[in-house]
Amino acid sequence: MRIAIFTQHYYPENFRINYTIQQLKKKNQISIFTTKPHYNLEKKYIEKYKKKYSLVSRKRNLEIVRFSVWFKKKNYLSKFFNYFSYIINVSFYLLFSKKKKVDIIFVYATSPIFQCIPAILYKFLIRKPLIIWVQDLWPEVLLDLKIPFSNLISFCVRPFINWIYNSSDIILCQSKPFKREISKLTNKKTLLYENPSDVINNKIIYSSRKNIFSIVFAGNLGDAQNLDIILKVGQLIRNNQERIRIYILGNGKKFLFLKNAIKAAKLSKFIILKSYIPPNQVSKYYLQSSALLISLVPGSGISKTIPAKFQSYLAWGRPILVCSDGEINKIVKKNNLGLVCSSENINKLYYNINLLKNMDYKEYKKISFNCFNMYKKRYTIFKKTKELMSIFKYCIKNFKNK
C-alpha cells in the first residue's frame, strides 16, 4: 500500500506517529510531509537538524519531505506563524510538484487541526481517500487553555473545523468522548482509534518501593499539564519531609517557569526537573519509579482527552496517579489502574500518593499487573498498527465503490 502521511511533527520530535510509521513502513511505501525538527528540542538539537536534513530524503520504503517553518519566540503569534507557514509551504509544494502514486492519505492531527488543509488539497488533486486521526478537540481546547480572544477565535474557526471533518472520508478519534462530540458535527464515519504505546515491553518488572517513593511525570510541559498542582503537592511533601521524590521529564513552554518556581520554593530536593531526554534513555527513570503521574487542567475539551502518555505508562506496569477530570479518571478507576482525584484537589492528590506509598504490597502488585495487562491486550504498537491497516483497507475499498 502507498500511504501519504501529513504530520507537523516527526522524528526526532517524540510523537506517537513515529512508532506507527516505523511499523507501517515494513510492508508499505510511505511518503511523509512534515517540518524540520523544532518542537520541544534543545537549541543544539534544532541547529544540528537544520544542517542535517535536506528537503527530501529517501530510505527504503520511506520518503520524507521536510518543510521550514517559522520558529522564533514561544508566544501565541509565533505559534500562529509556525502553523500557518506549514500549511502554506506544504500546499505550494503539492500544487507544483510531481504527483505521487498514492492509495490513501492519512493525517496525524495534533493541534491545530488546520494542518489538515494541505491533505484536503492533496485529496482534491489526486482523488484518493482521506483519514484524519484527531488528537485534540477543537475549538474546545482553545477555551480550556484560556488563549487570548479564545471566544472570538472559537466562533470564527468553528465553520472551518466542520469543513475539515466533512472533507474527510473517515475520522479516527483518540477517545470515546471525542467520537461522541465529532459525530455531532459531521455525518462522516467516525471510529474510536486510541493511541498506541510507544514502549515495547514483553514482561513486567515490579517496583520494590524501597527507600524513596519515586513518582515520574513525563512529556510535554505546557498549559494543559496543570504543573501548578505538582508544585503545590511538592510543598506538602517538603513540609512533611516525606521520602517521596517527583521526577519531571520533558520540555515545553512551561519549562523555564517550572525551573524557576522549583528553585524559588526550595523544592529542588523533592521535585527533580530533567530537560529533553532521548526516548532510549528514559527507561531507567521508569524502571526506578514507584508510580506515574498524569495531571491536566480542568476543561470541557481537555477532560475528554486521553493523554498519549497514558498508553506509555501502562507498558511499565506502574500504578498511575491521575489528577484530572473526565475520561482518564473513569478509565483508571474502572480498570483499577491507580488512584484518581479531580484537577484542583491538591490534598486528595497528596493523600493518594501516601496511600499508594503505604499500600499493601500484594494490592500494589495487583494494580501494577492490571496496567501491564491492559497494555498487552489493547495498546501494543503491533496490535494498533494491524487495526490501522484494516481501517485503511476498508476506507480504500469503500472509496472505490462510491
ZIKA-V254657 format. One record per residue. RES is the residue in three letters. SS is DSSP state (~ for helix, > for strand, _ for the rest). D_LAST is the distance of its C-alpha to the last C-alpha in whole Angstrom. Layout:
# ZIKA-V254657
[[RES SS D_LAST] [RES SS D_LAST]]
This chain:
# ZIKA-V254657
[[MET _ 20] [ARG > 20] [ILE > 20] [ALA > 21] [ILE > 23] [PHE > 24] [THR _ 27] [GLN _ 30] [HIS _ 32] [TYR _ 33] [TYR _ 36] [PRO _ 39] [GLU _ 38] [ASN _ 37] [PHE _ 34] [ARG ~ 32] [ILE ~ 29] [ASN ~ 32] [TYR ~ 32] [THR ~ 28] [ILE ~ 28] [GLN ~ 31] [GLN ~ 30] [LEU ~ 26] [LYS _ 28] [LYS _ 30] [LYS _ 27] [ASN _ 24] [GLN > 25] [ILE > 25] [SER > 25] [ILE > 27] [PHE > 27] [THR > 30] [THR > 34] [LYS _ 37] [PRO _ 39] [HIS _ 40] [TYR _ 40] [ASN _ 42] [LEU _ 44] [GLU _ 48] [LYS ~ 49] [LYS ~ 50] [TYR ~ 47] [ILE ~ 45] [GLU ~ 47] [LYS ~ 47] [TYR ~ 43] [LYS ~ 44] [LYS ~ 46] [LYS ~ 44] [TYR _ 40] [SER _ 39] [LEU _ 36] [VAL > 34] [SER > 35] [ARG > 34] [LYS > 35] [ARG _ 33] [ASN _ 30] [LEU > 30] [GLU > 30] [ILE > 31] [VAL > 31] [ARG > 33] [PHE > 34] [SER _ 37] [VAL _ 37] [TRP _ 40] [PHE _ 42] [LYS _ 45] [LYS _ 47] [LYS _ 45] [ASN _ 45] [TYR ~ 42] [LEU ~ 42] [SER ~ 42] [LYS ~ 39] [PHE ~ 37] [PHE ~ 38] [ASN ~ 37] [TYR ~ 33] [PHE ~ 33] [SER ~ 34] [TYR ~ 32] [ILE ~ 29] [ILE ~ 31] [ASN ~ 32] [VAL ~ 28] [SER ~ 26] [PHE ~ 29] [TYR ~ 29] [LEU ~ 25] [LEU ~ 26] [PHE ~ 28] [SER _ 28] [LYS _ 26] [LYS _ 23] [LYS _ 22] [LYS _ 20] [VAL _ 18] [ASP _ 15] [ILE > 15] [ILE > 17] [PHE > 19] [VAL > 22] [TYR > 25] [ALA > 25] [THR _ 29] [SER _ 31] [PRO _ 30] [ILE ~ 26] [PHE ~ 26] [GLN ~ 26] [CYS ~ 23] [ILE ~ 23] [PRO ~ 23] [ALA ~ 20] [ILE ~ 18] [LEU ~ 20] [TYR ~ 19] [LYS ~ 15] [PHE ~ 15] [LEU ~ 17] [ILE ~ 16] [ARG _ 12] [LYS _ 12] [PRO > 11] [LEU > 14] [ILE > 16] [ILE > 19] [TRP > 22] [VAL > 24] [GLN _ 28] [ASP _ 30] [LEU _ 29] [TRP _ 29] [PRO _ 31] [GLU ~ 33] [VAL ~ 35] [LEU ~ 36] [LEU ~ 38] [ASP ~ 39] [LEU _ 41] [LYS _ 42] [ILE _ 41] [PRO _ 43] [PHE _ 42] [SER ~ 39] [ASN ~ 39] [LEU ~ 38] [ILE ~ 36] [SER ~ 34] [PHE ~ 34] [CYS ~ 33] [VAL ~ 30] [ARG ~ 28] [PRO ~ 26] [PHE ~ 25] [ILE ~ 24] [ASN ~ 22] [TRP ~ 20] [ILE ~ 20] [TYR ~ 18] [ASN ~ 16] [SER _ 15] [SER _ 14] [ASP _ 11] [ILE > 14] [ILE > 18] [LEU > 20] [CYS > 23] [GLN _ 27] [SER _ 28] [LYS ~ 28] [PRO ~ 29] [PHE ~ 27] [LYS ~ 24] [ARG ~ 26] [GLU ~ 26] [ILE ~ 23] [SER ~ 21] [LYS _ 23] [LEU _ 22] [THR _ 18] [ASN _ 16] [LYS _ 14] [LYS > 14] [THR > 18] [LEU > 19] [LEU > 23] [TYR _ 24] [GLU _ 28] [ASN _ 29] [PRO _ 31] [SER _ 35] [ASP _ 36] [VAL _ 39] [ILE _ 39] [ASN _ 42] [ASN _ 43] [LYS _ 46] [ILE _ 47] [ILE _ 51] [TYR _ 52] [SER _ 54] [SER _ 58] [ARG _ 58] [LYS _ 62] [ASN _ 64] [ILE _ 61] [PHE > 58] [SER > 55] [ILE > 52] [VAL > 49] [PHE > 47] [ALA > 45] [GLY _ 42] [ASN _ 42] [LEU _ 44] [GLY _ 43] [ASP ~ 43] [ALA ~ 41] [GLN ~ 43] [ASN _ 46] [LEU ~ 49] [ASP ~ 51] [ILE ~ 52] [ILE ~ 52] [LEU ~ 55] [LYS ~ 56] [VAL ~ 56] [GLY ~ 58] [GLN ~ 61] [LEU ~ 61] [ILE ~ 61] [ARG ~ 64] [ASN ~ 66] [ASN _ 66] [GLN _ 67] [GLU _ 64] [ARG _ 63] [ILE > 60] [ARG > 58] [ILE > 54] [TYR > 53] [ILE > 50] [LEU > 48] [GLY _ 46] [ASN _ 46] [GLY _ 44] [LYS _ 45] [LYS _ 48] [PHE ~ 50] [LEU ~ 53] [PHE ~ 53] [LEU ~ 53] [LYS ~ 55] [ASN ~ 58] [ALA ~ 58] [ILE ~ 58] [LYS ~ 61] [ALA ~ 63] [ALA _ 63] [LYS _ 64] [LEU _ 61] [SER _ 61] [LYS _ 63] [PHE _ 60] [ILE > 57] [ILE > 56] [LEU > 54] [LYS > 52] [SER _ 50] [TYR _ 47] [ILE _ 47] [PRO _ 45] [PRO ~ 43] [ASN ~ 45] [GLN ~ 48] [VAL _ 47] [SER ~ 47] [LYS ~ 51] [TYR ~ 51] [TYR ~ 49] [LEU ~ 51] [GLN ~ 54] [SER _ 52] [SER _ 53] [ALA > 50] [LEU > 47] [LEU > 47] [ILE > 44] [SER > 44] [LEU _ 42] [VAL _ 43] [PRO _ 42] [GLY _ 39] [SER _ 36] [GLY _ 34] [ILE ~ 36] [SER ~ 37] [LYS ~ 33] [THR _ 33] [ILE _ 34] [PRO _ 36] [ALA _ 35] [LYS ~ 38] [PHE ~ 38] [GLN ~ 36] [SER ~ 39] [TYR ~ 42] [LEU ~ 41] [ALA ~ 41] [TRP _ 45] [GLY _ 46] [ARG _ 47] [PRO _ 48] [ILE > 46] [LEU > 47] [VAL > 45] [CYS > 46] [SER _ 43] [ASP _ 42] [GLY _ 38] [GLU ~ 36] [ILE ~ 38] [ASN ~ 41] [LYS ~ 39] [ILE ~ 38] [VAL ~ 41] [LYS ~ 43] [LYS ~ 41] [ASN _ 41] [ASN _ 45] [LEU _ 44] [GLY > 47] [LEU > 48] [VAL > 47] [CYS > 48] [SER _ 47] [SER _ 46] [GLU _ 50] [ASN _ 52] [ILE ~ 54] [ASN ~ 57] [LYS ~ 54] [LEU ~ 53] [TYR ~ 56] [TYR ~ 57] [ASN ~ 54] [ILE ~ 55] [ASN ~ 58] [LEU ~ 57] [LEU ~ 55] [LYS ~ 58] [ASN _ 60] [MET _ 58] [ASP _ 59] [TYR ~ 58] [LYS ~ 56] [GLU ~ 54] [TYR ~ 53] [LYS ~ 52] [LYS ~ 50] [ILE ~ 48] [SER ~ 48] [PHE ~ 46] [ASN ~ 44] [CYS ~ 42] [PHE ~ 42] [ASN ~ 41] [MET ~ 38] [TYR ~ 37] [LYS ~ 37] [LYS ~ 35] [ARG ~ 32] [TYR ~ 33] [THR _ 34] [ILE ~ 32] [PHE ~ 31] [LYS ~ 29] [LYS ~ 27] [THR ~ 26] [LYS ~ 25] [GLU ~ 23] [LEU ~ 21] [MET ~ 20] [SER ~ 19] [ILE ~ 17] [PHE ~ 16] [LYS ~ 15] [TYR ~ 13] [CYS ~ 11] [ILE ~ 10] [LYS ~ 9] [ASN ~ 6] [PHE ~ 5] [LYS ~ 6] [ASN _ 4] [LYS _ 0]]
